[in-house]
Amino acid sequence: MGNTGNDILIVGAGFAGIGMAIRLKQAGIDDFVIIERADRLGGTWRDNTYPGIACDIPSHLYSYSFEPNPGWSRFFAPQDEILAYLEHCADKYGIRPHIRFGTSATGGSFDERTGKWTVTTGDGKTLSARVVVSGSGHALSKPVFPDVPGREKFQGKSMHSARWDHDYPLEGKTVAVVGTGASAIQIVPSIAARVGKMHVFQRTAAWVVPKPDREITAREQAMFRKRPQLQMLARRGIYWILEAMAVGYVVEPRLNRIRELRSLRFLEQSVRDPALRAKLTPHFRLGCKRVLFSNEFYPALQRENVELVSEGIAEIKERSIVTRDGKERPVDVIVYATGFETSEAKPPFPILGRGGVALAEAWRDSIEAYLGTTVPGFPNFFLILGPNCGLGHSSMIFMMESQFAYIVDAIKTMRAKRLKSVEVRREVGRRYNEKLQKRLAGTVWNQGGCASWYLTKSGKNTTAWPGFTFEYRLRTRRFDAGSYELAREDAAGRPAGLSGAAPAKIRPVA
């Protein structure tokens, strides 16, 4: 079994892992390796290739601030352009040589004596690192399927939206789309004209608003290339427009009433049939579930070959789906547009921290982290987009970049102070999460009258950030060493306390 070492190990080569690596390089830190389970980088935008897939955050904001792309073809970028953008970033900043493709993390353990992590990989090797950064996707990497009796018995074709089979022909088939969330509203209009018949199974009607999408002209692209400050100005304008919407999410949910009325007017103007319109009318506060952007979803549902089913699925048989009203619908294909594990998510791989305690055990009752980034009992281990970093209004890239800065500063602090390990204090983590949950109690996700993917089965919100994104940016602009237990190396560069004594602790230096 081979063992190789780097000072920093990054798990995952998506937006999080690539961005983290670039920021490390820009800080003069080059001794890192990225392990990626797939044979190509891209994360979510590599795995999700279903018909019609595009981002629902404007392109100029859904990109790294340090690498604007003047060549976006649309205001909301399609999947292939986003993936190409990530490939470009990895090449431009020299990240690709640091990536080990086809290498999955299968376990990790922290050695208190050396202050290092040992990570095992799927090929039987081990990697040693002082710092581990998990960019493997807390929220959008593990597809979830509905708990419906008989799902395994289905003998037709079935696929999850995140594992689309492009080789399977849909023409003339009877297709069931299970779900009416963010992926379904892109899939349904994209395949409705190709299939023979489509049944769209809706559990809960969602708030749908017009998508202000348009082509970005060649003239505009040329202008952004010539004057990049104009694109930065556009980015900032988009950011503050979206940030203003957070008022109705985290300050006073009733302020979303204006947006609700606009959405209902859009529904009324788009759907002529009163019965179908009633099925599509949501009965919870806008923002409680993810707000959906589409100009094509409502027209697609009114096609002659498309049926919206809201009675709920009772059973799946070998060749059909039975709803709770007893009606049986024969189907050839089932597309599960049912999202990902989020609030109930598990650690990205088995992780053993101080004292051999498993992260899965530490998270048994509820997943939580300090600033969504560090966990008590797990020194030198950092999460990107960990618990309670999710948003309902803005770009997750903005949140990632905040964490990049925090983690880079933590690593620079460790090197400047010759620290063996940094570990967030347990009482700091506890106070932070108590305050966070108190703030969440008044947000639209907790008070909006819906059961959403933001909440666990017990009703705890482990997904959303309860404030404005600029608040989070301010909280993470510097590594707050005073919130951490800091263990240092001895004068020779070896970890202190090797004789068996407890590691030496030092007070943080301002």
Secondary structure, DSSP 8 states (H G I E B T S, - for coil): --EEE-SEEEE--SHHHHHHHHHHHHTT---EEEEESSSSS-THHHH---TT-B-SS-TTTSS-TTS--TT-SBSS-BHHHHHHHHHHHHHHTT-GGGEEET--EEEEEEETTTTEEEEEETTS-EEEESEEEE-S-SSSSSB-----TTGGG--SEEEEGGG--TTS--TT-EEEEE--STTHHHHHHHHTTTSSEEEEE-SS---EE-----B--HHHHHHHHH-HHHHHHHHHHHHHHHHHHTIIIII-GGGGHHHHHHHHHHHHHH---HHHHHHT---S-TTSS--EE-SSHHHHHTSTTEEEE-S-EEEE-SSEEEETTS-EEE-SEEEE---B--TT---SS-EE-GGG-BHHHHTSS----BTTTB-TT-TTEEESS-TT-B-SSS-HHHHHHHHHHHHHHHHHHHHHTTEEEEEE-HHHHHHHHHHHHHHHTTSHHHHSS---TTB-TTS-B-SB--S-HHHHHHHHSS--GGGEEEEEB-TTSSBTTTTSS---EE----
